[in-house]
Amino acid sequence: MNSNSKNSASGDLISKKPNGKDDVSSAAPVKPSAASMKPSAAAMKISAAPTIPSVAPTIPSAASMKPIGQSGVSGDSSSTKRNGKAVVCSDVPSNNSERVVFFKDVTFGPQEDELRFRLIHFWEAKHAFSKILMGLEMLLVDAEGTVIQGFIPPSRMDTYLRHMKPGSTYRLTNFFGSKTKKVYRVADPDVTIAFSWKSVLSDLTDTSTWFPEDRFRFHGYEQFEAACDLKGDLYDFIGHIKLVNEQALNESFVLDEVEIASDRRILVHVQTHDGPVMKLYIWDKVATAFCEKFRSLGKPPSVIMVTTVNPKRLGGALSLSSLSSSRVFFDTDVHQTREYLAWLESNSEVANRVNAEIVTKAETATIGELLTYMKQEGAKVAWFECTATIDDVVRGSAWYYIACGGCKTKATKGPTTLMCRKCGKTEITGAAEYLSKLSVYDNNDHASFVLLGDAGFELTGKKASVLVESYYEANEGSGDDHVVPVPQVLIDTIGQKRTFVIKISKHNLEGKTQALTVTKVLPLEVPALGYDLAADVVASPTADEGVKRGADMIVSDDAKRAKSG
């Protein structure tokens, strides 16, 4: 569903007559019957205007309640009135029995009152398991600043959707007050504005009425912790970014949108002020919106705000997950993010108290436990610490690959230069990065580990690019297509017992490969940290910036001399 659907203001809406001919309704209202011209005395009265806060103007008079030349859309374009006329009309006639009410006045059941509101946001509601479309849900705000949820049944979505645009103001008559669902509720009131078969929606051009642009309901760590896994109300979150897909942000950071599209999600480590670090999972269309906004900024953002997040416990740790109703805002998008960004810039020492490189810690597992986890139903991409002894280094194939010097993604060959699909550059400077296969064992099991990126430097103490260039300098007659043999510093690691951070990847879970990717090699002796992370860390490991997916898919003839673009 495209939330930026154009707002149709056409004066004539075409419907079908019972005989199959097109019926174009005129701007003139249908002449009412004699009975309908005699409303009761009570219905003719317009209720007294309630007191309104300073942000809202006085309720307009009966005269100003008449639609001002705007198209009105009624319940179902295929339905007919008793006199045979189509319900859809191009103008909304004034009805003196209608009174303007606020959301606080809405009760359960059918109502003929008039509502005036701003449409904040709308989204498709689908069944969690069957994915069947259940209707269109909306977030509405009135002139008093009250936010309420709206709903359009699937059979009437086509009628109204083309007339709806987030941020626009509308008037609605003949609606139904229904009971608000208790699961994943996005507004406080217990009543939902449901569009009925005779609802009439029209643009509001009365500029004397002021409506808030938006409304947010924020929660912090402790409140989300208390509401975890309850599937109750959905609240909004704001904080500063620690990691995106396990990588720390810097000026050269680029989102891997191909990987995001494949995984259907983005994982952001976030922190509010000096609170604990949490994992924020952004899914599907919201992940797509995240990428679009991220790309438009031109640089990585510092502050993120996501609306209507669901607190869940994953792997024993509190996590936040986006839903179809969620929206993403960055640094300067709205007042709330601008205010938080100002705090962040003036409190950098607090925000940086927990280093992004050590913000998370992996769960310890043996090789056998890793292999068992990969076979579990419902297993997800995860990181573990595994201590094993290096038995051998696989030779006879490339031990490195040529990567983009900026983002470290595998470079591709162009007609004359190297290119990077992630950065979108057609000319790049290539650099060698580790891609070495190790045979390892612990007390009970053997496995194959793929040493990737900076993990190779952590194991050997030597950069792959330095080793490759040194070889070519010592072997000047070697061509660009020559495969550099496994260096001695890598062979010298045979027999070492080391602790590796292992990523269980999507390829492992799908059974495409049994080789496990090493994203980090811990030092032989880990020095004691001067800062107690116990209160600030949520379990989930950090993968280094050099970690790339699909390492096992890189073939040997990619390991060539690095070329400058």
N, C-alpha and C positions, 0 to 999 in steps of 0.2 A: 504494500500500500504506500503510495507516494503521498506524504503529508503535505507536499507543496502543490496539491491539486489546484487548478485555477478556479477562481471564484466566478461562476457564471452569473451574469446579470442580464441575460437576454430577456427581452420583453415577452416573447412568445415561446411556450413550451409545447411541443407536438405530442399528442397522445393518439390512441386509436379509439374510434367509435366502435360500438358493438358490431356494426355492419362491415368493419374492416377498413373504412375510409379514414384518412388522416383528419383530425379535428384540431384546428389551431384556435385556441381560445383568445378572445379579444381582451383588450385592456379594461373593458367595462365589466363590472361585477354582474353575476347572474341575478336576475330579478327574484327576490325572495317571495315565498308564498305568503298568503294572507295571515296564516297562523304564525309564521316566523316573524311577522312585523309587529306582534303584540307581546313583547316580553313582559314579564312581571315587573311590578314596581321595584321589588328588591333587586332584580337583575339589572335594572336601569341605573342603579346607584353605583358610583365609583367610590371605593373605600378611601378613607382619609389617608393622606400620605404619612407614613411613619417618620419618626425622627431619624435622620441620616447623618453619619459621621461627617467631619469636615471635608474628607476626601471625596464625598459623593454629593452631587447636587440634589435639589429638591425634585420630587417626582413631577414629571411634566403634566400639563393639564390634559383634559380629555381631547382637546383639539389637536395637541401635538402628538397624541398617540396614534393618529392615523398614519398608515404607511406612506412614505414620500416617494411615490413613483417607482418602488423597487419590486422586483419579481418575487412572488411568494411561491413556495414549494410545499405541496401538501402530500400527506402520507404515501399514497401509492398511485402511480400514474396509470396503472392498469385497472384500478377500481372505479366504480361509477356511483353517482348519487341516485336517489330514488327517482329523480326526474330524467335519468339517463345521461346527464352531463358528466364529463370527466372531472375528477376531483382537482387535478392540476390546473391552476389558473395563473395568469401572467401578472395580476395585481391583487393585493390583499384588501378586500373591502373593510371599512371600519365597522366594528361591532361594539355598540355602547355597553353591552353586557360584560365585556372583558375589562379586567382591571390589571394594572401593572403591579406585580408582586416581586418580592425578593426571594432568594433561595431559602431563607429561614422560614418563609411562610408556606413552602410547599409541603403538602401532606400526601398520604397514600391514596391511590385511586385516580380516576380520570378527573382532569381539571381543564377549565376553559380560560383560565387566567393567562395573562401575557407575561412572559419572562424576557428580560433584556440582559445580555451577557457578552463577554468576550470568550471566544474559542481559543483556549491555550494550546491544546494538543489533542490529537486523536490517533488511534492505532487499532489494528485488527486484533480481535480476541479469538484465539484458537484453543481447542481442547488440548491439554498438556500432552496426552498420549496419542489420541487419534488424529490430531492436527485438523480436525473439522472446524470450519469457520463458524463461530458462534455469534458474531456481530461486530459492530464498530463501537468501541468505547471512546469516551471523550472526557476531557478535563475542562470545566467551565468556571468562570469567575464573574460575579455580579458587581454592581457599583458599590456594594458595602464591603467588598473584598472577601466575601465568602466563596470558597471553592467547593464545587460539587461534581459528582461524576454523572456523565450522560451516557446513554446507550441507544443504538439504532439496530434493530433486528436485521439479519442478513438479507431478508426479502425486500427491505426498503433502503438498503445501502446505496444502490445505484441512483435512486431518486434524489438523495440528499448530498451524496459525496461530491458531485461536480460543483455544488454551490458552497462548499466549505473550504476555508483557508485559515490556517492557524494565525492568530493575531487579529482577525477581523471580528467585528461586533454584529450581533444578530438579535432579532426578536423571534419568539416562539410562542405559539398558541396551541391549545388543544393537545395537551401532552398527558402522560400518565406517570404518577408517582409510584415507583416500585421499590421494593425492599432491597437495600444495598447488600451485595454479597459479602460474606464474612472472610472469604479467602482472598488475599492479595488486594485489599481495599486501598485505594489511592487518595481518598478524601475523607474528612471527618463525618459528614452527615450520614444518617442511616437511610436516607431516601436517595434514589437515583432518578434522574430525569430521563424517562423512556419515551421515545417517539412512537406515537400510535398511528393507526390507519388514517386519522383525519388531522394529524399535526400539520401546522403551517409554519414554515421557516422562511424568514425574509431578512434582507440586509437592514441594519439600523444605521440611518444616516443622521440621526439627531446628535450632533456634535456637542451638545450642552451636557451630555452625560459622560462622566469620566470613569473608566474602568482600569484597574491595576493591570500591568503588563503580564505579570506572572505571580505565582505564589509557591513557596517551597516549605517543606517540613523536614528539618534536619535532625539526624540522630548522630550520637557519638559511639565510641567503642563499647562502653558499658551498656548503653541502651540497646545496641544491636546484639550484644552478648545475651541480654535478658530475653530478647525476642527471637533468638536463633531457632530455626527449624519449626517455628510455630505456624508459618504460612498465614500470618495475620496482616496487619497494615504494612504497606510499603512506604518507607521513608527515604529521604534524600541524603546524600553523603557529599562532603567537600573535604579536600585535603591536598597535600603536596605529593608529587610522584617520586618514588624511590627507584623503581625499575619498571621497564616495559618489556614483556616477554623475556624476563631474566637478564636484561641488559641495562646498564646504567646509561642515563641520557648524557649526550655531549653534542657539540655543534655539528659533528659529522654523522650523528645517528640518523638512520633511515629505516622506516618500517618495512618489513618484508611482507608486502601485501599478498603475494602469491601464497606464502605459508599461512597467513591469516585467513585467506579465503578457503584454503584446504582444511584448516583446523576449525573454522567457523567461530573462532574466539580470540580474544586478546587477554593476557594476564598482566595486570598492573599491580605492583606493590605500592600501597599508599599509606600515608600517615596523616592524622589530624593533629596539628600543633605538636606537642611533645608526647602524644599518646602512643600506644602500641602500633606496630606496623601490621597492616591487614592485606590480604589478597583480594583483589577486585577482578572478577571475571566478567568480561564484556562479550556478549554473544550476538551472532547473526547480523541482522540489519543494524543493530546498535553498534556493532563492531565496524560495519561498513561506514556508518556516519562518523565514528571515531577516526577512521583513516582519512576520510575526506576533510574533516576539520583539521586534523594533524598536518596534513599536506598543505593546506591553505595558509597555515601560520608561517611557513618558511623556516621555522626553527622549533626544536622540541619545547613543549610547554612545561611550566613548573607546577601549575595548579590545575586540578581536575574536579569537576562537580558532576555527579551522575544522579539522576532522579529515580525514584521508586526502585530501590535495590532490595533484594531478598537476602536476609542473613541466613547462611547455611554453615554447617560444620563439615568440612572436608579434610580427611586425614587427621581428625582430632583438633583442627584449628578453625577458628572463626573466619569465614570468607563471606564476601558480598557478591551477589550475582545479579546481573542486569536482567530485565524482562522486556517484553515487547513494548511496554509503556515507558521505558526508560529513555532519557535524553542526556546528551553529553555536552558539557560546557568547559571551556578552557580559560586561561589567564584573564582576559579582558572582555569576555563575552557578556557578562551580566554584572550587576552591582556586587553580588555576593562573591564572585570570583575575583573581582578587582580589589575588594576589601581584604580578602585573604592573601592575595598577592602582595599587597602593601605590608601586611603583617610578616609575611615570609621574608621580604627584602630587608626588614628591620630586625628580624630575629633569626638570622642565618645560623648563628651558633647553636640555637635550639633545634632548628630543623635538620642540621647536619650532625647532630649528636650521635645518631646511629649511622655508621658508614654503610653505604649501599652495597659495598662488596661483601660485607659480613652481616647483612640484614637478616639472612635466613640460614638455617642449618638443616642438613639432610638427615633422614632417618638411617640408622646403621642396619646393614643387611649382609648376609653371606651370599656367595655366588649361587648356592642352591635356592635361597630365598628369592633372589632376583629372578631366577628361571621359573620358579613357581608363580611369582607375582604376574609374570608376563602371560601366563595361561589362565589367570583368573577371569571369570566373566565380570564385566563391568570395570575392569582395571583401566586406569587413566594414565596419561603421560605424567611421570613422576621422577624425582631425583632421590638417590640413595648414596650413602657412603659405604664403600666396600673395601676391606683390606685384603690384598692378595699378593702373591709372589709372581714376579715376571719369569716365565719359563722359557720364552723365546720371542724373537722379533721376526715376523713373517717377511721373507725376502723374495726376490723375483718379481715384485710388482712395485709400483710407485709408493713411496713413503710420504709424499707431499703433493700438494696441488697448487695451482696458481690462482691467487685470489685478488679481488679488487683491493687496492691499497687503502681505500677509504673505509668501506663497510665490511671487508673480508669475506664477501660472498664469492663463490666460485665464478671466475671470469669466463667469458665466452669469446670465441674467435670471430672477429669481423673480417672483412676483405683484406685489410692491411693492418689493423690494430686490434687490441683487446677491448671488449665491451663489458658493461655490467648491467644486467637486467634489473637489479634492485635499485641502483642509483639512477638508471636511465641514461647513463653516459655512454657515448659511442667511442670515446677515447679515454683510456685509463692507464695508470701505471700499475702493473702487476707485481705481486709479491708472493714468494713461496710461503705456504703455511703447512703445518704438520697434518698428515693423514696416514698414520702408521698403525698397523695391525699387530697387536700383542697377544701371545698365548699366555694365560695366567691360571693360577690354581690357588685354592686355599686348602683347608684340612680335608675336605670331602669332594670337591668338584673342580672341573676345568671350565674355562670359558674363553671367548675371544673378545678382547677389548679393542676399540678403535680410538686411538689417541688423536684428538682433534684440536687444531688451533693452538692457543696459548698453553694448553695442557702439556704439549710437547716440550715447550720451553721450561715449564715447571718441573718436568721430569729430568731433562738433560742439562739444563742451564744454558743451552745454545738456541738461538733463533734459527728457524728453518731457512729463512732467506739468507742468513750469513753462511750457513753450511752449503747451500746450493751455489752461491756466488764463489765461495772458496774452491769448490770442486771445479767449476768452469775455468777459474783462473789458473788452477793447477793442470788443467787438461784443455789447453787452448784449441786443440784440433777437434774437440767434440762439437757436434752440431746441435741446433736447437731442439731437435727431436730425440736427442740422446737422453735416456733415463738415468738419473744420478743414483748410484748404488746406496744402500742403507749406510749411513755414517757410523763411524766407530763409537761415537758418544752414545748412540742409541743402543748399539749392541752391548756396550758396557753396563747397561741397566739390567741385563739378564741376571737373575738371582736376587735382585732387590725386592724387599717386601715393602710395599707402599700402600697408602690409603688413597683411593680414587673416588671422585664424585661421579657417579654413573647416571646417565639419563636414559630412562625407559621411554623410547620414542614411539611415535605412531607406527613406524615400520615394524618395531618389535611386537607391538600388540596385534597387528594385522597378520603376523606370521611371515612377513616378507624377508626378515633377516633375524638371526640369533645373535649377531655381533652387537655388543653393547657400547654405546658412545661414552668416552671419558671426556668430561667437560672441565675437570680440574684435578690436579694432583696435589695433595696436601704435603707440606714440608715434612721431613723426617722427624723433626721435633717441633711441635707447635708451641710457640711462646704463649705464656699466659696473657690474656687480654686485660688491660687496665680498666675496662668498663664492663659493668655487669649488665649483660643483655637480657637477662632472664625476664624482666618485666616488659621489654620492648620488642621481643622477637616472636614472630609467628612462624612455625615450622614450614619451610619450603626453601630449597636450595637456590643459590645463585649460579647461573651459568655465565661463563665469561663472554665477553663481547665477541670472541672469535668462534663461538659455537654456532654451527650451521646445521640445518636438517639435511637428511639424505646423504650423510657422509659416505655410507657404504655404497652409494650409487656412482661415485666418481671413479672413472676408469683410468687405467694406467697411462694412456697417451695424453691425458690432461696435464701430466707432470712434465712440463717443458720449461725452458728458460723464460724468465719473466721479461716482458717487453714493455717499453714505455710507449704511451699513446702519442 
